[in-house]
Amino acid sequence: MRHIFILGRQPELGVAELESLFGSDKITDFENNLAILDYEGEINFINLGGSIKCATIMEDIENLNINALPSKIENVCLELEKTIPEGKIILGFSFYNIPSDIGSMTKLGIRIKKALSKKDRSIRFIPNKELDLNSASVYHNKLTSEHGIEIIVAKIKNRIIIARTSYVQNIDAYRNRDQERPFRDSKIGMLPPKLAQILINLAKSNNKDPKTVLDPFCGTGVVLQEALLMGLDVIGSDLNPKMVDFSVKNTSWLKEQYPGVKDPTVIKEGDATITKWDNFDLVASESYLGATYSFFPRDEELAKEMSSVNNLLKNFFKNLHEQIDENTGICVAVPAWNNKGNFMTLPLIDQIEDMGYNFINLKHSSAKHLFYSREDQIVVRQLLVIKRK
């Protein structure tokens, strides 16, 4: 079965996540924020942090004249008519990389709405404010349910894809896990649950079937909670006893929200440069990111900060190296500094091989250049996807 994924704000992370989970050979195309996956197995979409939507491809047309596209879309939708149940149906359209306008798309949607309506079926068409419906609109209008339809029309290279959305991000669940957990600490930064999922999934590049995830900088427990929701055992540690307490309480809260979630194996106080951990096969973590800045620091200040963080992380990776083998999956977010779009990275990035590690080979993105950032951030995250030599 062929699927098209609408990737998130930083598509290189989304495609790396898909490649890590499904293999580079299953991704047959990637361009801008679109990726095509040829995969017959189950897709556990709720565990994907880097994808906004997933749609099942109905038509894949090469070199289609753009003037013939409206008729083609209408024909594909009419083919769906025999599979649409009776009752009230909600219909929406999203266009990606297609030269179109809201007015033309609205007229097409109204025409298709009339064609699909019948005595025992009513169609409500969702008008677009943009060419694509955002995840909130798709989710809250239940367009992936039995009585909902979102048609995605996308141009990728020289091909037009027409697909029906199967999955969309559950924005309410993400918001709940991020904002409603009882213990948070804005002073140490907020790790988004989506990014925690990406860290875990990228670590699977080197271990497709892990049993236990280690987070040696567990903070308030975001990686732990996402790993528990994936059905994994978790081990967490942090130098700060307050963070250990927060992780324990937040994972207890998670069990109340999601009955059936496991208890953490271990959450303990520990210095990541010297602590010994037992029985883990995956490492997913956001490391210490250093000082926060409201404006870019002076050269001397930044050099001092980079040296301090670099030494700490080198000692951590040395300690970790002694406790893992070549099959351990590893993805660690470390700091980088954004100077007007120029990312300044830690010296250890170029010293990974000397430290006994290799970057994982990724076909559709570079494991050495995966960044999670926002335009106004100075301290950003660089995701290291590595394995022991």
Long-range contacts (C-beta under 8 A, 24 or more apart in sequence): 1-38, 1-39, 1-40, 1-56, 2-28, 2-36, 2-37, 2-38, 2-56, 2-57, 2-60, 3-36, 3-37, 3-38, 3-39, 3-43, 3-54, 3-55, 3-56, 3-57, 3-163, 3-166, 4-34, 4-35, 4-36, 4-37, 4-54, 4-55, 4-57, 4-152, 4-154, 4-156, 4-161, 4-163, 5-34, 5-35, 5-36, 5-37, 5-51, 5-53, 5-54, 5-55, 6-33, 6-34, 6-51, 6-52, 6-53, 6-54, 6-55, 6-94, 6-96, 6-132, 6-152, 6-154, 7-33, 7-34, 7-35, 7-50, 7-51, 7-52, 8-33, 8-49, 8-50, 8-51, 8-52, 8-194, 10-50, 10-371, 10-372, 10-373, 11-35, 11-50, 12-365, 12-369, 12-370, 13-50, 13-198, 13-365, 13-370, 13-372, 13-383, 14-48, 14-50, 14-51, 15-50, 15-364, 15-365, 16-50, 16-202, 16-362, 16-364, 16-365, 16-367, 16-370, 16-385, 17-48, 17-49, 17-50, 17-51, 17-198, 17-201, 17-202, 18-48, 18-50, 18-51, 19-205, 19-362, 19-363, 19-364, 19-365, 20-201, 20-202, 20-203, 20-204, 20-205, 20-362, 20-385, 21-48, 21-201, 21-204, 21-208, 24-362, 24-363, 24-364, 27-363, 27-364, 29-156, 29-157, 29-159, 30-364, 31-97, 31-156, 31-157, 32-96, 32-97, 32-156, 33-96, 34-96, 34-97, 34-154, 34-156, 34-161, 35-364, 36-156, 36-161, 43-167, 45-166, 45-167, 46-167, 46-170, 46-173, 47-197, 47-201, 47-226, 47-229, 47-230, 48-197, 48-201, 49-192, 49-193, 49-194, 49-195, 49-196, 49-197, 49-198, 49-201, 50-194, 50-197, 50-198, 50-201, 51-169, 52-135, 52-168, 52-169, 53-94, 53-135, 53-138, 53-150, 53-152, 53-165, 53-167, 53-168, 53-169, 54-165, 54-166, 54-167, 54-168, 55-150, 55-152, 55-163, 55-164, 55-165, 55-166, 56-163, 56-164, 56-166, 57-161, 57-162, 57-163, 58-162, 58-163, 58-164, 59-160, 59-161, 59-162, 59-163, 60-159, 60-160, 60-161, 60-162, 61-159, 61-160, 61-162, 62-158, 62-159, 63-158, 64-160, 66-98, 66-99, 69-98, 69-153, 69-160, 70-104, 70-108, 72-160, 72-162, 73-108, 73-112, 73-151, 73-153, 73-162, 74-108, 74-111, 74-112, 74-115, 76-151, 76-162, 77-112, 77-115, 77-116, 77-151, 78-112, 78-115, 78-116, 80-116, 80-149, 80-164, 81-115, 81-116, 84-116, 84-121, 84-149, 85-121, 85-146, 85-147, 86-120, 86-121, 87-120, 87-121, 87-122, 87-147, 88-121, 88-122, 88-124, 88-147, 89-116, 89-121, 89-122, 89-123, 89-124, 89-147, 89-148, 89-149, 90-123, 90-124, 90-126, 90-141, 90-142, 90-143, 90-147, 90-148, 90-149, 91-116, 91-123, 91-124, 91-125, 91-126, 91-148, 91-149, 91-150, 91-151, 92-125, 92-126, 92-128, 92-133, 92-137, 92-138, 92-141, 92-143, 92-148, 92-149, 92-150, 92-151, 93-128, 93-133, 93-150, 93-151, 93-152, 93-153, 94-128, 94-131, 94-132, 94-133, 94-138, 94-150, 94-151, 94-152, 94-153, 94-165, 95-131, 95-132, 95-153, 95-154, 96-131, 96-132, 96-152, 96-153, 96-154, 96-155, 97-154, 97-155, 97-156, 98-131, 98-153, 98-154, 98-155, 98-160, 100-131, 102-128, 102-129, 102-130, 102-131, 105-131, 135-168, 135-169, 135-171, 136-171, 138-165, 138-168, 139-168, 139-169, 139-170, 139-171, 139-172, 143-168, 144-168, 176-257, 177-225, 177-226, 177-254, 177-257, 178-222, 181-220, 181-225, 181-250, 181-253, 181-254, 182-249, 182-250, 182-253, 183-220, 183-245, 183-246, 183-249, 183-250, 184-220, 184-246, 185-219, 185-220, 185-242, 185-243, 185-246, 188-219, 188-220, 188-243, 189-286, 189-289, 189-292, 191-219, 191-220, 191-222, 191-223, 191-286, 192-222, 193-222, 193-225, 193-226, 195-286, 195-333, 195-372, 195-381, 196-222, 196-223, 196-225, 196-226, 196-227, 196-284, 196-286, 197-226, 198-372, 198-383, 199-223, 199-284, 199-285, 199-286, 199-331, 199-332, 199-333, 199-383, 200-226, 200-227, 200-230, 200-232, 200-282, 200-284, 200-331, 202-284, 202-331, 202-370, 202-383, 202-385, 203-282, 203-283, 203-284, 203-329, 203-330, 203-331, 203-385, 204-282, 204-329, 205-329, 205-331, 205-360, 205-362, 205-367, 205-385, 205-387, 206-327, 206-328, 206-329, 206-330, 206-360, 206-387, 207-281, 207-282, 207-327, 207-328, 207-329, 210-281, 210-282, 210-329, 211-281, 212-265, 212-279, 212-280, 212-281, 212-282, 213-280, 213-282, 213-283, 213-284, 214-277, 214-280, 214-282, 214-283, 214-284, 214-285, 215-283, 215-284, 215-285, 216-270, 216-272, 216-275, 216-277, 216-283, 216-285, 216-316, 216-320, 217-272, 217-285, 217-286, 217-287, 217-288, 218-243, 218-244, 218-247, 218-267, 218-285, 219-243, 219-246, 219-247, 219-286, 220-246, 220-247, 220-250, 221-246, 221-247, 221-248, 221-250, 221-251, 221-267, 223-284, 223-285, 223-286, 224-250, 224-251, 224-264, 224-267, 225-250, 225-251, 225-254, 227-284, 228-254, 228-261, 228-262, 228-264, 229-254, 229-258, 229-261, 231-262, 232-282, 233-262, 233-264, 233-265, 234-262, 234-264, 234-265, 234-267, 235-264, 235-265, 235-266, 235-267, 235-277, 235-278, 235-279, 235-280, 236-264, 236-266, 236-267, 236-268, 237-266, 237-267, 237-268, 237-269, 237-270, 237-272, 237-275, 237-277, 238-269, 238-270, 239-269, 239-270, 239-271, 239-272, 240-269, 241-269, 244-268, 244-269, 272-316, 272-319, 273-312, 273-315, 273-316, 273-318, 273-319, 274-319, 275-319, 276-323, 277-323, 280-328, 281-327, 281-328, 281-329, 282-328, 282-329, 282-330, 283-320, 283-324, 283-328, 283-329, 283-330, 283-331, 283-332, 284-329, 284-330, 284-331, 284-332, 285-331, 285-332, 285-333, 286-332, 286-333, 286-381, 287-313, 287-316, 287-332, 287-333, 287-334, 287-335, 288-312, 288-313, 288-335, 289-333, 289-334, 289-335, 289-379, 289-381, 290-335, 290-379, 291-379, 292-378, 292-379, 293-378, 293-379, 294-378, 295-378, 296-337, 296-339, 296-340, 296-378, 297-378, 302-337, 302-344, 306-337, 306-344, 306-346, 306-347, 309-334, 309-335, 309-346, 310-346, 310-347, 310-348, 313-346, 313-348, 314-348, 314-351, 314-355, 317-348, 317-355, 317-357, 318-355, 321-355, 321-356, 321-357, 321-388, 324-388, 325-388, 326-387, 326-388, 326-389, 328-387, 328-388, 329-387, 330-357, 330-384, 330-385, 330-386, 330-387, 330-388, 331-383, 331-384, 331-385, 331-386, 332-383, 332-384, 332-386, 333-372, 333-381, 333-382, 333-383, 333-384, 334-381, 334-382, 334-384, 335-379, 335-380, 335-381, 335-382, 336-371, 336-379, 336-380, 336-381, 336-382, 337-378, 337-379, 337-380, 338-373, 338-377, 338-378, 338-379, 338-380, 343-371, 343-373, 343-380, 343-382, 345-382, 346-382, 349-382, 349-384, 352-384, 352-386, 353-389, 356-388, 356-389, 357-386, 357-387, 357-388, 357-389, 358-386, 358-387, 358-389, 359-384, 359-385, 359-386, 360-385, 360-386, 360-387
